[in-house]
Amino acid sequence: MPVLAVVVGYALWRGHRARAVAVALAMIAVPVLVMPLKLWTDRPGPLTVESGYYPSGHTATAMVAYCGAALLLSPLTGRGTGRGTGRSTGRAWAMPVAVVLSAATGIGLVLRGYHWPLDVLGSWLLCGMLLALLVAALRWIDNRGASGTERTTGRA
């Protein structure tokens, strides 16, 4: 979550308030979606008889925080090219890093015995749908801004 907080702050500083709010709302939606499912399924964990392990809240939080930060950061990063490569360096790194961190979080929880694999898979699927909605919202915000209805700050 600190990564997301820093990126949201950066987006706000750069004048992208609507995009920052959309990503923050997606993060707020995680416990709103996960907690009722935990109560409804009442699934015990692999190392305990206590219940409430499906879906994995840690996996869900990591996925939305990292991928939300990547989605928010992408249009804010530079658009220069790498030395002699001719490839864009500004947008290419954020989402792959977010995916690796999200996958590592989920896999680590399973390997350490804190969650069943299905707990993590359920979170990935649930948050994949949430992130798809976030992408649609960000596209709508970008299209609205491109049409001239969103105030610009003049910052580069």
Solvent accessible surface area in square Angstrom, and as a share of the most:
residue,aa,sasa,rsa
1,M,120,0.54
2,P,105,0.66
3,V,74,0.42
4,L,9,0.04
5,A,66,0.51
6,V,109,0.63
7,V,14,0.08
8,V,26,0.15
9,G,36,0.35
10,Y,75,0.29
11,A,0,0.00
12,L,85,0.42
13,W,151,0.53
14,R,45,0.16
15,G,23,0.22
16,H,57,0.25
17,R,157,0.57
18,A,26,0.20
19,R,13,0.05
20,A,1,0.01
21,V,75,0.43
22,A,15,0.11
23,V,0,0.00
24,A,36,0.28
25,L,105,0.52
26,A,7,0.05
27,M,19,0.08
28,I,106,0.54
29,A,25,0.19
30,V,4,0.02
31,P,68,0.43
32,V,98,0.56
33,L,68,0.34
34,V,3,0.02
35,M,98,0.44
36,P,75,0.47
37,L,52,0.26
38,K,29,0.12
39,L,141,0.70
40,W,203,0.71
41,T,51,0.29
42,D,86,0.45
43,R,62,0.23
44,P,67,0.42
45,G,5,0.05
46,P,38,0.24
47,L,131,0.65
48,T,46,0.27
49,V,144,0.83
50,E,116,0.52
51,S,56,0.36
52,G,22,0.21
53,Y,53,0.20
54,Y,51,0.20
55,P,2,0.01
56,S,0,0.00
57,G,17,0.17
58,H,127,0.57
59,T,0,0.00
60,A,0,0.00
61,T,40,0.23
62,A,13,0.10
63,M,29,0.13
64,V,0,0.00
65,A,2,0.01
66,Y,53,0.20
67,C,7,0.04
68,G,0,0.00
69,A,4,0.03
70,A,4,0.03
71,L,35,0.18
72,L,0,0.00
73,L,27,0.14
74,S,26,0.17
75,P,41,0.26
76,L,6,0.03
77,T,27,0.16
78,G,52,0.50
79,R,160,0.59
80,G,45,0.44
81,T,92,0.53
82,G,16,0.15
83,R,237,0.86
84,G,90,0.87
85,T,75,0.43
86,G,64,0.61
87,R,171,0.62
88,S,58,0.38
89,T,72,0.42
90,G,7,0.06
91,R,106,0.39
92,A,66,0.51
93,W,122,0.43
94,A,5,0.04
95,M,64,0.28
96,P,75,0.47
97,V,72,0.41
98,A,4,0.03
99,V,80,0.46
100,V,97,0.56
101,L,73,0.36
102,S,6,0.04
103,A,32,0.25
104,A,59,0.45
105,T,42,0.25
106,G,0,0.00
107,I,89,0.45
108,G,28,0.27
109,L,29,0.14
110,V,42,0.24
111,L,142,0.70
112,R,171,0.62
113,G,18,0.17
114,Y,116,0.44
115,H,12,0.05
116,W,105,0.37
117,P,84,0.53
118,L,91,0.46
119,D,0,0.00
120,V,4,0.02
121,L,83,0.41
122,G,9,0.08
123,S,0,0.00
124,W,72,0.25
125,L,112,0.56
126,L,28,0.14
127,C,2,0.01
128,G,29,0.28
129,M,124,0.55
130,L,18,0.09
131,L,17,0.08
132,A,61,0.47
133,L,123,0.61
134,L,8,0.04
135,V,42,0.24
136,A,58,0.45
137,A,39,0.30
138,L,9,0.04
139,R,159,0.58
140,W,158,0.56
141,I,15,0.07
142,D,64,0.33
143,N,102,0.52
144,R,82,0.30
145,G,25,0.24
146,A,91,0.71
147,S,80,0.52
148,G,63,0.60
149,T,101,0.59
150,E,46,0.21
151,R,173,0.63
152,T,115,0.67
153,T,57,0.33
154,G,76,0.73
155,R,129,0.47
156,A,111,0.86
